[in-house]
């Protein structure tokens, strides 16, 4: 599966990616099995919404400041932003169709 649509987000590039439009951020660590299980769903969503929503991932092990900034306490964790403002936040594992419906609902 191609994950070229996924942007690796860190402290240095966050602002440039979230300032404009819709961005779905997912917070993970490499040691999180639930995060790995969800990865393919995020790739599918990135490809499905490539014209409307950017998808970025943030490794909390390397970017603790960003996890704290967004109030992330558990992973996997998803945040949908519009022009840099949080409009949706989801904790834990979500099913693909539910995520798609939530993105469609909030990006109309």
C-alpha positions in Angstrom: 0.0 0.0 0.0 1.3 3.4 -1.0 1.6 5.9 1.9 3.0 8.8 -0.1 -0.1 10.8 0.8 0.9 10.7 4.5 3.0 13.6 5.7 5.4 13.1 8.6 4.7 16.0 10.9 7.1 17.4 13.5 7.7 20.6 15.5 9.6 22.2 12.7 7.0 21.7 9.9 3.7 21.6 11.8 2.6 25.2 11.1 3.3 25.0 7.4 1.0 22.0 7.0 -1.9 23.0 9.2 -2.4 26.7 8.4 -4.7 26.2 5.4 -7.5 23.8 4.7 -8.3 20.4 6.4 -5.7 18.3 8.0 -6.2 14.9 9.8 -3.4 14.4 12.3 -2.9 11.0 13.7 -0.7 10.5 16.8 1.2 7.2 17.2 4.4 5.4 18.3 6.2 2.6 16.5 5.7 0.4 19.6 1.9 0.7 19.6 0.2 -2.3 18.0 -3.2 -0.6 17.8 -1.5 2.2 15.9 0.0 -0.2 13.4 -3.3 -1.9 13.0 -4.9 1.5 12.1 -2.1 2.6 9.7 -3.7 1.0 6.6 -6.9 2.8 7.3 -5.2 6.2 7.5 -3.4 5.5 4.2 -6.7 4.6 2.5 -8.3 7.8 3.9 -5.3 9.9 2.7 -5.7 8.5 -0.8 -9.5 8.8 -0.7 -9.5 12.4 0.4 -6.3 13.5 -1.3 -8.0 16.5 -2.9 -9.7 17.8 0.2 -7.8 16.6 3.4 -4.1 16.3 4.1 -3.2 13.4 6.4 -0.2 13.8 8.7 1.2 11.5 11.3 3.0 12.6 14.5 5.3 10.1 16.4 4.7 11.1 20.0 7.9 9.4 21.1 9.8 12.1 19.0 7.3 14.9 19.3 6.1 14.9 22.9 5.6 18.7 22.8 3.1 18.4 19.9 1.2 15.6 21.8 1.0 17.9 24.8 0.0 20.9 22.7 -3.0 19.0 21.3 -3.9 17.3 24.6 -3.1 13.8 23.4 -3.0 11.4 26.3 -3.7 8.0 24.6 -2.7 6.6 21.2 -3.8 6.1 18.6 -5.4 9.6 18.6 -6.9 11.5 15.7 -7.5 15.3 15.4 -9.2 17.0 12.4 -8.2 20.6 11.9 -9.6 23.3 9.7 -7.3 26.2 9.0 -5.3 25.2 12.1 -8.3 25.0 14.4 -9.4 21.7 16.0 -12.9 20.7 14.8 -12.9 17.0 15.8 -10.9 14.8 18.1 -11.1 11.0 18.4 -9.3 8.6 20.8 -8.5 5.0 20.2 -9.3 2.6 17.4 -12.1 3.6 15.1 -13.6 1.6 12.2 -12.8 2.9 8.7 -16.4 3.7 7.7 -17.0 5.7 10.9 -13.8 7.7 10.2 -14.9 8.4 6.6 -18.3 9.5 7.7 -16.9 11.8 10.4 -14.5 13.4 7.8 -17.3 13.9 5.3 -19.5 15.4 8.0 -17.0 17.9 9.2 -15.5 18.9 5.8 -18.7 19.9 4.0 
